[in-house]
Amino acid sequence: MHMTTPLEIVQALDLVADYYAPDHGRWACRAFDAINATFFDGKLPRPLIVWALTAYGGCLGLTHMLERPTIVLHPSLMKPSETGDGHPWGMSEKHIGVLLAFDVLLHESIHVAQRSIHHDLREDRQSSHNRESWIVEVNRIAPLLGMNGIQAGLNKPKRVAIPGEFTPRGKPKTKVTRVDEGNVPLKYYSRFPDGVREFLGTADDYYQAGILPCGITL
C-alpha cells in the first residue's frame, strides 16, 4: 500500500522498471513495496529504482533524494563477478543474490526514510550513517530482523585514558579518540543490515538459507 504515492505514479515507475531492467526491475519494485509495508507502515514515497553502476563501483546501492527519490542498485548484487577476481566488494560470492539485494534495498529505504519521515536534510558534513535518524531506524528495525541485543549509537570524539601512561602528577594521560556509544561499531551499522549480519557472524547462514525475513515472499 502506498500512503504517499498516487497509483498512477506507481504504475509509471513499474513500467520504467520493466523497460530498463527487464530481469530485475519489477522484482525490485515489489521488494520495495514489501519493505515499505513491513518496516515503514507504507509511509515512504515510491522511488524510481534503477539497476546501474554506482560511482566508481564503490557502493552496492546509492540513493539520490531528488524531487522523487531514486535508488540505484549495482548489477553485481544479483550476478557474481565473471572476471575471476572475486566479488568487487570482497564479499563471499555465496552471499550474492536476492537476499543481499533485498538487504541493500532495505538499507537504501532507510535513507529515504531519513528525508521523508525524519526530515533530516543532512546539510552538514556528518556521514548519513552517523546521525540520530539512522541510529533510530537501525535500532527499530534490527529486532524485526531477529537481531536482538543490537544497540547502535553515535560515533563521537571522546577523551579517554591511555593505558599505562601517567602525567608527572600521577594522573592518567588522556587522548581524544572516536568511540561508539552503542554495542556495535559504526563500520558495521553503517552497512546495516548486511554489515550487522557480518558483525553477528550470521551472514553465511542467512544468505545461503534463501528465505526473506519477516515472512516476506516475492
N, C-alpha and C positions, 0 to 999 in steps of 0.2 A: 504494500500500500504506500502511496506517495502523498504525504500530507502537504508537501511543499512544492510539488511539481505537477503542472497540468498534464492530463493524459495525452494530449496531442504532442506535447514536447517529449514525453517518454517514448511514444511511438516513433517520433522522428529520430531520437537518439538510437533506438533499436535498429532502425533502417540504416543509419550511418554505420553502426557497428557491423551489421551484416555485410554491407558493401565493402568496407575497408579491411575487415578481419573476418572473412567467412569461416575460418577454422574455430576461432575462439571468441569472436566479438559478442555474439549473443550469450555465450556462456558467462562472460564477464559481467554483462548486464544483469543476468539472472542472479549471479553471485552477489553483486552489489545490492540488489533488491532484498536478498535473504539477509545480508549483513545489516542493512538499514532496518529491516523489520525486527530482527532478532536482538540487535545490540543498541539500536538508537531509536526504537519506537517509531520508525518511519519518519523521523524529523529531518533527515538530511535531504538536501536537494539532489536530484539525479544528475550526476556529472556526465560529461562526454568521456567515454573510456576508449582509449586507443592503444594498440599494440605497436610499439616503435622503439628504436634505440634511444636510450636516455643519453644525456650529455656525457661524452667521453666513456660511455658504458659503465659509469661509476655507480649507478643505482639500479636496484631491482624494480623500483617504481618511483614515480615522481608526480606531485600534484601541483597544478597551477591554479591559483584562485583568481580566475578572470571573471567576467560578467557571469559566466556559468563555469563551475568548477570543471577542470579537465584532469583526468588521471591517465598517466602514461605507464603502461606495463611493458617490461622488457620481454621480447620474444623468447629469450633463453629460459624464462621461468617454466615454459612448457616443453622445451626441447633441449636436451643436453648438448653440449658443445660437440661439434663434428671435427674440430681441429686436432684432437688427440692430446691437447694440452690441459685437459681437465676443465672444470667449470670455471667461468671467468671470475667468480667471486670466491674461489677456493672452497666452495661447498661440496659436500658429497653429492655425486650425481644421483644417488638413491633418493635424495630429497626433492629432485626436480619433478614437477608435475602439478596436478590440480590442487593438492593440499597446500603446497608452497605458494602457488599463485593466489589461492584464497587468502592465505595469511598476509601476503603483500597487499592485497586489495583491502583487507581489514585495516592494515597499517595506514594506507592512504586515506581510508574513510575517516580515520581519527583526525587526520589533517583537515579534512573537510569540516569535521565537527568543531575543530578549533576555531574556525572562522564563522561558521553558520550558526553554531549553538553557543559557543563561549565568547564569540565576538572578539577573539584575540587576533588583532591585526598585525602582530609581530613587527612593530615599527622600529624596534631596537635590533642590535646585532646578536642577541642571545639565540642560541640554537632553538629551533621549533620543538625539539625533543626535551629540552631542559627548561620547561615552562610549566606553570601550575596547570594550564589547560591540558597539557599532555599527561602530566602526572595523574590528574583526576581521572582521565579516561582509562589509563593503564590499570590503575588500582580498582576501577569499577568493573572493567571487562575481564581482568585476569581470573577472578573466581568463576566466572561464567564458562571459562575455558578449562576449568579444573586446575588452575594454577593457584592453589590455596597457599596462604602464608606469604605470598609476594607482596611487598610494600615498596613501591618506587618512591624516591624522594629527590628533591632538587640536589644538583651537584653544585656546591658552593665553596668559595675560598674560606679557609678556617685556620687559625693559628693553633698548632699542635706542638707537643713536646717532642724533642729529638731524643730518642732512646740513648741513654748512656752519656749524654753530653750536658755539662753544667756550666753556669756562669761562675766567675770568681767568688761570688757571694753564696754559691752552693745551690742556686735555683736552677731548675731545668732550662736548658736552652730551647728556644722555640723557633718554628719556621711556619710560613704560610703555605698551605697546600690545599688542593681541592679535595673535598670529601663528599661522599654520598650520604644524604640524610636517611635513605631507606636501606633495605637489606639486599638490594640488587643493584649492581653498578650501572652507571649511565651507558657504558659501552654495550650493555645487553638490553636495557629497557628502551634505549633509543632505536632498537630494531624489533620492538615488540610487534607481533607475538613470537616470531621465529627466533629472535635473539634470546628471549626469556626461556623458550624451549631448550635452546642450547645451554643456557645457564643452569637449568634444572636437570640437564642430562636426559631429557625425554625426546629430543628431536628425532633420533633414529627410529625409535619405536613408533612415534606418531606418524611420521611421513610414510613409513613403509606399511602401516596398517591400512591406509587408504580410506579412512572414514572421516567425513567432515564433522566439525564439532556441533554440539547442541542439537543433534538430530536433524541437521540440515541435509536435504537431498536436492540435487540439481539435475 
